Amino acid sequence: MDTKTLLTERRSVNFFDTSKSVSDETLQQIVDLAVFAPSAFNLQPWRIIAVKSDERKEQLFNLANKQDKVREASVVLIIVGNKEGYSDANPVWGEMLQTVGGNQAVVDGAKQAAAYLYGSSEERKLKFAESNAGLLAMSLMVAAQEFGVDSHPMSGLDFDGIHAAFGLEAAETVVMTICLGSADTTKTLYPRRPRRGFNEIATIV
Ligand SMILES: Cc1cc2nc3c(=O)[nH]c(=O)nc-3n(C[C@H](O)[C@H](O)[C@H](O)COP(=O)(O)O)c2cc1C
């Protein structure tokens, strides 16, 4: 699918066909494509919890303002950002060392820069987690479309409740959830709402 079609045809699908499911294989393909999203220092400070079982979906439904799409979607992704994804614990630093031919000084310099840029205040930590994981979220919706899977992003959530119920670590934050499935074609989505374009949102300086 070309990019223009992809971007103009993606919709937040409110109604999912409960008789259709996204296979684990397709989910894996979607995620493996979406992770080409960019991230600071390629740190990929994110993870995904794919909520599939009826029991866990019901739990999430109650923490998502009882939005029916959580129940109806085949799978709901909890996009988790890591506010301390710049720390030594991130395995990406090890991979980076190999990429730079074992030059430890380069990696140490990058670690120091990342610790300052993304870890020197609570605001920076949250920006780091949410900006990177937000790009992954869009990438996931685009990748889903490529595989014929419809999506719906959601942030009408009890973030703290999900954090606790799904056992997130202290440094992790729930960025949003994304429902995945097949649109229920017996129902009509509201018309695509207009977007504010270049003249309204952009300034050339
Ligand atoms: C971060 C984010 C959070 C959203 N949260 C919700 C939500 O909780 N419930 C909902 O019905 N729609 C939610 N939406 C969907 C938006 O309402 C929708 O994207 C917007 O109206 C434009 O529609 P379109 O995506 O079909 O173009 C969310 C969208 C984004 C990007």
The ligand as an SDF file (V2000), in Angstrom:
LIG
                    3D

 31 33  0  0  0  0  0  0  0  0999 V2000
   -3.6600    9.3140   21.5870 C   0  0  0  0  0  0  0  0  0  0  0  0
   -5.0740    9.0930   21.1240 C   0  0  0  0  0  0  0  0  0  0  0  0
   -6.0260    8.7340   22.0560 C   0  0  0  0  0  0  0  0  0  0  0  0
   -7.3360    8.4690   21.6580 C   0  0  0  0  0  0  0  0  0  0  0  0
   -8.2390    8.0180   22.5940 N   0  0  0  0  0  0  0  0  0  0  0  0
   -9.4530    7.6490   22.2060 C   0  0  0  0  0  0  0  0  0  0  0  0
  -10.3480    7.0480   23.1380 C   0  0  0  0  0  0  0  0  0  0  0  0
  -10.0210    6.8000   24.3030 O   0  0  0  0  0  0  0  0  0  0  0  0
  -11.5960    6.7240   22.6950 N   0  0  0  0  0  0  0  0  0  0  0  0
  -11.9780    6.9340   21.4020 C   0  0  0  0  0  0  0  0  0  0  0  0
  -13.1340    6.6140   21.0650 O   0  0  0  0  0  0  0  0  0  0  0  0
  -11.1530    7.4730   20.4960 N   0  0  0  0  0  0  0  0  0  0  0  0
   -9.8920    7.8110   20.8600 C   0  0  0  0  0  0  0  0  0  0  0  0
   -9.0020    8.3040   19.9280 N   0  0  0  0  0  0  0  0  0  0  0  0
   -9.3930    8.3480   18.5020 C   0  0  0  0  0  0  0  0  0  0  0  0
   -9.6060    9.7680   17.9890 C   0  0  0  0  0  0  0  0  0  0  0  0
  -10.8450   10.2570   18.4350 O   0  0  0  0  0  0  0  0  0  0  0  0
   -9.5150    9.7350   16.4510 C   0  0  0  0  0  0  0  0  0  0  0  0
   -8.1990    9.3850   16.0840 O   0  0  0  0  0  0  0  0  0  0  0  0
   -9.8660   11.0760   15.8200 C   0  0  0  0  0  0  0  0  0  0  0  0
  -11.1950   11.4280   16.0750 O   0  0  0  0  0  0  0  0  0  0  0  0
   -9.6500   11.0900   14.3180 C   0  0  0  0  0  0  0  0  0  0  0  0
  -10.3280   10.0130   13.6970 O   0  0  0  0  0  0  0  0  0  0  0  0
   -9.5730    9.0570   12.6740 P   0  0  0  0  0  0  0  0  0  0  0  0
   -8.4540    8.4200   13.4630 O   0  0  0  0  0  0  0  0  0  0  0  0
  -10.6060    8.0430   12.2380 O   0  0  0  0  0  0  0  0  0  0  0  0
   -9.0730    9.8940   11.5720 O   0  0  0  0  0  0  0  0  0  0  0  0
   -7.7010    8.5930   20.3000 C   0  0  0  0  0  0  0  0  0  0  0  0
   -6.7290    8.9640   19.3750 C   0  0  0  0  0  0  0  0  0  0  0  0
   -5.4340    9.1960   19.7760 C   0  0  0  0  0  0  0  0  0  0  0  0
   -4.3940    9.5410   18.7530 C   0  0  0  0  0  0  0  0  0  0  0  0
  1  2  1  0
  2  3  1  0
  2 30  2  0
  3  4  2  0
  4  5  1  0
  4 28  1  0
  5  6  2  0
  6  7  1  0
  6 13  1  0
  7  8  2  0
  7  9  1  0
  9 10  1  0
 10 11  2  0
 10 12  1  0
 12 13  2  0
 13 14  1  0
 14 15  1  0
 14 28  1  0
 15 16  1  0
 16 17  1  0
 16 18  1  0
 18 19  1  0
 18 20  1  0
 20 21  1  0
 20 22  1  0
 22 23  1  0
 23 24  1  0
 24 25  2  0
 24 26  1  0
 24 27  1  0
 28 29  2  0
 29 30  1  0
 30 31  1  0
M  END
$$$$
